[in-house]
Amino acid sequence: MTTTDEGLSLKGRIRALLYGVALGDALGAPVEKLSAGEIRARYGRVTSLDTRWHKMDLPDGARNGRVRGNGIVTDDTLMTLALMNIYANERRPLDAWDMADGMVREIGWTPRWIPELQREALLVERLFYPEKWIYQRHQLSGVDPRQGGIGNMVNCGAAMYIAPIGAVNACDPRAAYDEAIAFAAGHQQSFGLEAAGVMAAAVAAAFVPGTTLDDVVEATITVAKDGTRRAIVDIVSAARKLRAAGSDHAEVTAVFHDIIAAYSPMGDNVNHSPDKAGMPSDAYQPSRLHAIEELPLALGFAVVNSGVFRKSVEDGINSGRDTDSIGVMAGAILGVLHGAAVIDPADLALLDRANRVDLMAEADRFADAANDIFVQAARRAQQVAGDRTQLLSPIAADKVA
């Protein structure tokens, strides 16, 4: 059976996924690394893409030659597009060898328009050091692709762009988790890698026709391990209580930050500076007890807002810290859940114009590849099921039939 609502079709949901990524990214980018209090003091509440970056008045060197605001996206969206491009080229499931080959080619050898730099460049020029690690480990060090993530700073860098893996494994959270882990092992380790797997699972679960946000959350908890699982359970539990109490955004953010502090010790101390050189910290080190902040918070703001798309994304980016990545994750999950109805034509036009991209064309190209992967998977499953049936005893075969 296929859906009769085009907006909830594979194509419509993938369009909403990419729109949600770009919207959350562009809304959060101007206030990234500010605390929730600093955002309230400077902006009140950010609700528009037409927001001036808090660093725009600094000298060019102090902002590394970058510009933000007015719809400009960051590496979160560019890396998502890069992953979608790998799928469009390969049209099959991916693993760490595709990180070593496809992603290295995307970030290190394919010039593209970089909106923050306002020029064509290699994506690796824009990436943060944990994402440059992909090029360092695979192109320069030539490691076993499965070991590419070892030694990297643990962060949300893989989880922020992993949503397309959830899409090509739509309706199968476990398969999405497994493929995301296999692919992102070439980039991240420990709870950064775990977050990528769980984020992909959340996106895959959101594709299930007729599903609910509670179902999506349950799917993430089912696959999640260690600190990531506990952080999601704790944040979601608090979100449900805060929703019932009618708590405002400031209270919700304060409660969420108190909870996540047990799993992510950096708090509002997110800026690197010379005085921190040589200072010991376990904030970005491998740990079975830690979790990245972004995914639990994105799920928390979705739950506290009963899955409302725009409100959840806005609450996420107004909570401070890694604002763009929180917005990206909430936008991707809820975009898929609600489908193309969440797309605002005016915001989409601004995003396309500001970033010199056609987001819907990119989404449709990827959707075509995902459809091919679905067909391959169905044929493979049918073949395996037939072969396995021949191995069963007559009684067991009757049960399967």
N, C-alpha and C positions, 0 to 999 in steps of 0.2 A: 504494500500500500504506500502511496506517496501523498505528501501533503498538498492540499489544494490552495494553501496560502503561500504565494510566492515569497513573501517576506520571511517565512519560516522554512523555506526550502534550504538545501545545502548552500546554494548560491547566495540567498538572502542572508543567511546566518553568517557566512564567511564575510560578506560585505560589512555586516554589523560588527564582526570581530575586528576587522582592520580599522574600521571607523572608530571603534571603542579604544583601540590601542592608540591611534593618532590623537584622538580628542583628549584622552587622559594624559598623554605625553605633553601635548601643547598647552593644556591648562596648567599642568603642574610645573613645567619647565621654568617659568619666570620666578617661582618662589622656592625652587629646590634648595634644600639645606637651611632654610629658615625654620625656626621653631614655630609651633602653632601660635604662640603668643606674639612672636614677631610678625607673623602674617596678619593677625588680627589688628595689631598696632599700625601696620603700614597700609594694609589694603581693606581692612574690615572683613570682607569675605570675597574670595576670587570665584567668579561665576562666568567670566567671559574670556574668550580667546584674545580679545583686545586688551591685554594686560601688559604693562611695562615691566621688564625684567628688573629686579632689584639691584642688579650690578651694572645697568646700562650707563650710569653716570660715572663709573670708575674709568680710569685710563684704559686704553686698548690692551696694553700689556697685562693689566691686572685681571682681565677677563679672557686672556689667551686668544685674543682676536675674534671672539665669538659674539654673536648677537642672539637674543631670544625674545620671546613675546610675540604678540600679534599672529599667533597660529603656527609659529615655527616649532618643529619637532626636534627631538634629540636622537641619540644613538638607540634608544629603545625601539623606536619605529623603524629606523634604518636597518637595524639588525633583524627585526621581524620581516621586513621586506627582503632582506638578503636570504633568510631561511626559506621564505616562500619561493624565491627564485631558484634555490637549489632543488626544491621539490618540482617546480615547473620544468626544470631541465632533466632531472633524473626519473621522475614519475614512478617512484618505488619507496618503500620504507628506508630510513636512514640509520646509520650508526656512526661510531667514532671516526671511521675512515672518511666519511663525508665531512666531518669537521676538519680533518687534516687536509682534505682536498677541496671540496666545494666551498666551505666557509673561508678557508685561507684565500682562495681565489676571489671570493666576494669582497673581503675586507682589504686584501693586500695587493690585488692586481686588477681591480675593476673600477676605473674612475667613475664618479657619479656626482651629482649636485649635492653638496653638504650644506643644508640650510643655515646652520649656525655659523659656518665659515663664509657663507655667501660666495662660494666659488666651487668649481669642480675640483675634486680631490679624491684621494684614496680614503676609504672609510677608516682605515687604521690610524690616519692622522687625527681623527676626531675621538677615537675610543679612549676610555679610561684604561689605566694600566692592567687591571684584571682581564679586560677584553683584548688588549694588545697581546696578552699572554698566549692567545690562540696562535698568532703569527710566530711569536718567539719559540714556542714549544714545537710546533709542527713544521714550519718552514725552515727555521734556523737550527733548531736542535734535533729535528728528525726523530722524535721519540715514537715509541709504540703508541698509536693513536689512542688506545684505551687508557694510557697513562698521561695523556695531555693535561688533565686537570690537576695532577698531583703537584703540590707546592704552590699553587695559586692562592692569592688572597681570597678567602671565602666571602662571597657577597651574592647579591641577587642578579648578577650579570647574565646568567643563563636563563633564569626564570623569567626575566623581563621580555625575552624575545621568543620563548618556547611555544607560545600559543598555537602556531601552525601545526605542531605535532599533535596537539589535541584534536585539531580539525581533521587531519588525515586518519585519525583513529576515532572518529566521531562515534559516540554511543558505546565505546568500549574503554572505560577509564583505566583498567588494568593494562591493556595493550598500549595506551598512550603513555602511561607511567613507564613501562618497560622500554619503549622506544626513546622516550626523552632521556632516560638514564643512559641508555646505550650511546646516544648521540652526544649528550652534554658531558659525558665522562671525558671527552676530549677537551673540555674547557674548564669545568668546575669539579670540586671535590666536596666531600662531607655534606654539611647541611645546605650548602649552596647548590650542590647537585641534587640533593633530596628535594629541595624546593622546586627545581625545574621539573622533576618527575611529577610532583603533586600538582603543580600548576597545569601541566599538560592534562592530567587526569581530570581536573576541574573543568577545563574547557571541553574535553570529550564528553563528560557527563552532562554538560549544559546542552549538548546537541540532541539528547534523547527527546523525542516528541512527547509533549505533555508533561515533561518533568517539572519539578519545582526547585526553588533555591535550596530548600532543606534537603532534597535528594542530592543535589550537587555537593553540598557540604558533607553529607554522609559519605559520598563517594571519595572525597578527599581524605576523610578520616580513615576510611577503610584501607587505603593504600599507604598513607603516611606513616613514617617511622620516627621513633625517638623524640627529640625535642620539637621537631616540626609538627608531629601529631599532637603533642601535649599543648603546644602554643595555639594551634587552631582550635582544639577543644576548649581551652580556657577562654580565648577571645570570643568565640561564638557563644559560649554559655553566658558570658557577661553581656554580649550584644543583645541576646534575647531578654535578659532582665532589664537592661537599659531601655529597650524598645517598649517593654510593658510599662515601665515607669514614666515614659515620655521625656526622657532626659534630653537636654540640649546638646549641641555639638561640642561645646567646650567640656562639658562633663564627660561625654562619651570618650573624647580624645584623652582626657586625663586618666580615665579608668583603663583604657586600652594601653596607654604608655606605662602605667604602673604594672600591668600584667606582663607586657612584652619585655620589660626590663629583666625579668628572670631568665629570658632566653636570648636576649640581645643587649649586652651591657653598655653599648656605646651611648645610648640616650640621645640627647641633643648635641653631643660632642662629635659632630660628623665632619668637621673641617680639619684637614691636615695642615700643619704649620711647622716652621723650623724648630720650635721649642719641643716638638714631640719626637724629634729624631732620636732614635735609640731607646725610646721609652717603651718598656714592656707592656703588652696588651694581649688579651685573649679574644678581643672583639671580632677578629677576622680569621682566627685559627680553627683548624678542624676540631669538631666537638660533636659527640652524640647527644649532648644536653642542650645545645643552642639551636636557634632557628633564625632565619632572616626575618626581619620585621614586615616586609612589604606584603607578602601573601596572606599571613594571618590578619593583618590590618585591613587589607582589601576585602577579604571575606567578612570581617567584622562589620565594616561599614555597609556592606551589602545587606547583611542580616538585620542590622539595626534600622535600616530603611526599607525593610520588607522587599528587597530586590529592585526597588525603583532605580532605573538606570542613571539618570543625570544626577539625582540627589546623592546617590552612593559615590559616584565618581567625584563630585564636588566636595563632599565631606572628606573623602580620602586625601585629595590634594590640599585641602585646608588644614589637615592634621599635622603638616610640617614634615621636616626631615627629607626623606627620599620621595618627594611628592609626585614626581612624574611617574616613577615606577609603580607606586601604589595606584595611581590613576590608570595606568596601562593595564594592570592586572584586573582591577575592578571592571574597567571598560571592556576588556576582552571577554571575561566570563559572562557578564550581564548582557553584552551585545549578542553573544551567541544564544543566551537564554531567551531573549525577547525578539531577536531577529531584526530585520531591516527597518521596522517601525521606529526604532530609536534614532535613526539617522536624521539629523537636522540639515536640510539642504543648504542653508546659509553657512553653517559652520563647515560643512563638507567643502563648499566652494572656497571658503577662506583657507582651509587646510591645503587644498590642491594648489591654490594660487601661491600661498606663502612658501610652499615646499617644492614647487615645480614638479608635481606628481599628479597622476590620475589614480586616486586610491581605488575607485571602483573598477577600473580596468585591471589594476594589479590584483585585486581580489578575485575578479572573474577568471583571470589567467590561472591563478592558484586553484580556484574551485574546479576548473577543468582537469587539472592534474590530480586533485583529490578524488574526483570522480573515477579517473582511470585506476587509481590505487584501490578504491572500493571494489571495482570490478575484479581486479587481480586477486584481492583478498577473498572475495566470494568464491571464485573459482578454486583457489587454493584450499579453502575450508571445505568445499564440496568434495574435492579429491581426497583430502585427508580423512574426512568422515567416511567416505566410501571404503577407503583402505582399512580403516580401523574396524568398520563393521565386519569385514571379512575375518578379522582376528578374534571376534567375540564368539562365545559359545552360543548355541541356538537360543537358549533361554535369555541370555543378556541381549542378543540381537533383537528379540521380540520386545524387550523393555525399551530399547532405543527407538524402535519403530513406533 
